[in-house]
Amino acid sequence: MQEVVILEKVYGDRSGFLKLDKKLKALLGDLEVEWKLSAVKKNWVKVSLNGEDEEISANLVREEFGEVPYRLKAVVEGKTYRGRFIDLGKVGYGAYVDIGIFTPRPKDALLPLYYLKETFGEMPVRQMIREFGWVDNLPVEVVVTGVEFGAREVELAFSDAQLKRIKTWLSDGHDKLFIAGTISENVEKALIKTGHGRDVKRIEELGLMETLLILKKGTQAPGIIKEIGPHLRGTVIGAIKFRE
């Protein structure tokens, strides 16, 4: 048996398992392999593969979805990783990102406060989280800037590509919603059901269960949250709001 913990999480309404299963059918359908999906520590998804073609299948899964680093020892300074915000707002000295470190014990990495202030200006981290629409489980691309193996500490910065995206989100004048905890198809259904599809400029899948809605100019995020929120139970919604 081959096992791969991929760079996706399933949580909230857990609809991601069905969607992921369909993606694996498209990817592995012609191979002699069976697979099983399960959630491991902190909701990361494990793909267990069994059969004649399990090795080639595991490699295809790694190529398609990526794989967590597993061990602190495997984390390399200067390397780019895909992680998820976790426990946002619980501390004032930065923002934690889970990049999938499981041993010697589960460990989240830190975007330190001094880095966030250098990058976004002087404001408390909780204000950043609120104003930037950040929510737990939002996927982010980060670069490891320091690893203290003795203290088991990992420090991060956003990758250039991620920073560019965040700065675009904060400057283009469009209100935005970050919806975590359901697949994008369910977000689309909620928009259709409430008649608000016409208020959305673009829908982007940020991850298996994380969706970004870019609203048309003049459409305000709080009004859309009020309308679609009741149709998206189990989700967490963050917003970037531009004042009229």
N, C-alpha and C positions, 0 to 999 in steps of 0.2 A: 504493500500500500504506500502511496505517496500522499503527503499532506502539504498544502500550501496555505498560509494565512495571507490573504490578499489585502490590498489597500482600499478596502471598502468596509463599512460598518452597517449592520442592520439593527434597528431599534425602533422606537415609536410604534407605528402600526404593523411593523415587520413585513410590509408588502414587498420589500426588497428581495426576499428569498425567491418569490415566484419570478420576478423580473430577471434575477441573476440566473435562475435555472434555465430560462429561455435563452439567455445569452450563451450559456454553456452548451446548450443543444446546438446552437448555430456554430459554435467554435469546435465542438468535439463530436458532433453527430455522426461523422463517418469513421470514427475510431473505435477500437475494441476496448471500451472503458466504461465503467459505471462511476457515478460520483454521488457524494452526499454533502450537503451544506449544513454547517452548524455555526453558532456564535460562540466565540471563546472570550478570553478576558477583555473587558471594556468594549464588548460588542463587535470586535473585529471578526470577520467571516473566515472560517476555515473550509477549504475545499478538500475533501478526502477522495482520492482516486484509486480505483481498483480494477485491474484487468491487464490484458496483454500489452496494451498501449499506454499504461499508466505513466511511464517515464516521459514519453513525448507529450502526453496530455498535460503533465505538470509543467513542462517547459512552456507550452502554449499558454497555459493559465498565467504563468509568471509574466510572459511577454505582454499579454492582453491587459492584465489588471495590476501588475506590480506585486511586490511581496514586502512584508514588514521586515525590519532588520533583526528582530527577535532578541539578540543579545546586545548589551551595552558595549561589549568588546568589539562588536561589528560596526559600531557607529564611527564614522570617519569625519574628522574636522575638514571643513571646506566642501563637503559633499552635500548635494541637494536631496531633500526628502519630502515626501508628501505626508502630511499629518492632519490632525483634527484639533480644533480648539476644544479644551476640556476645562471644566470648573471655572468658567469665566466669571470674573468679578468677586471670586472668593478671597483673593489676596490683592493688596494694593501695590505690590512691587513688580508687577508684570503680568503677562498672560501666558498660561500654560498650553502647550501643544502636545498631544499624544502622537508620537511617530511609530509606536509599536515596539517598545522595548519591554520584554517580558522577564528577562533574567539578567543578573542574579535575583532581581525582584522587579515588578512593574515600576516603570519610572517615566514621568512626563518631563519634557524639555521646556525651557523657559525663554520667552521673548522678554528680556529684562526691561524694567521701567526706563532706565537711562537711554536704551536704544529706541524705545517707543517715543520718548520725548524728543530725542534728536531727529527722529523721522517725521513725527506728526505735530510737534510743538508742545509747549508747556500746558498740559492738562492732566488731571487725574486719570488713571487707567480705566476706572469705572465709567467716566464720562466718555472716553474713547469708545469703549465697548457699546455704550448706548447710542452714541451719535453715528458710529460707523456701521451699526446694524449687526455686529458680530453676535453669533449664537453658538452654543456648544454644538460640536460635531461639524461645524462649517469646515470644509476642506481648505487647507492652505499649503502652499509650497514654501519650504523654509531651507535655509542653509545653516549647517552646524558651524558655529563660530568658536566654540570651545568645549572640550570634554575634560572633566576632572574625574578620572577613574576611581581614585581613592574616595573622594567625597560623593561619587556617583551623581555628579551634576552635569547637565548638558545645557549649553546656552545657544540661542538661535538668533538669526535675523531672517526677514522675509527675503525670498529670492528676488532678483531684479524684475522678473516677469510678474510675480505676485504683487510686488510693490506698485508696478505700473498699473495693474488692474485695479488695485485698491484706490489709487489716486484718480483714476478715470471715474470709478464709481462715485467718488466724493466731489467731482468737479463738473460733471456733464449736465447738471440741472434736472435730471430725471429722478423722481422718487423711486425707491427700490425696496423689494421685499426679499428677504432670505428665509426660505421655508425648509426646516429640517425635521425629518421624522416620517416622511411618506415619499412615494415615487412621483415623478413629474406628471405621469398620466393622471394621478388623483388630483393634483393641483389643477390641471387642465379641466377635469370634470367639474371641479368646484367653480371655476371661472365661468364655464358654460352654464351651469345650473343657476348661477346668480346673475348671469347676463353681463359679466364684467370682462369677458374676453376682449371686447372692443377697447378696453382701457389699457391693455398691455401692449407695449411696443415689441418686446422680445422675451422669450422664455429660454433660460439656459440651464442645462443640467450640470451642476457643479460636482455631483457625486451620485451614487445610486439612490440615495434618499435625501438629497439636498438640491433645492431648486432656487434659482434666482429669477425674479420677475422684474423686468425693467418697465416701469409704467410710462405711459405717454405723458408729455409735458402738460401740466395743468391738472393731472390726476394725482390725488394725494394718498399717500400710503395708509394713514389711519382709517380712512373711509373704506378702503379695499379690505384691510384686515378685519374690520367689523363685519363685513359682508361674507367673506369666504372662510373666516376663522371657524365658525360653527360647523362647517362641512369638512374641516381638516383636524378632527380630534386626534390628540396624541402628538401634535406637531408643536414646534417652537418657532415663532416668527420674529425676526429682527427687521428693522427698517432704517433706510437712509431717507431723511426728509429734507426737502428744500423749502424754505419759507417763500411764500408768494411775494 
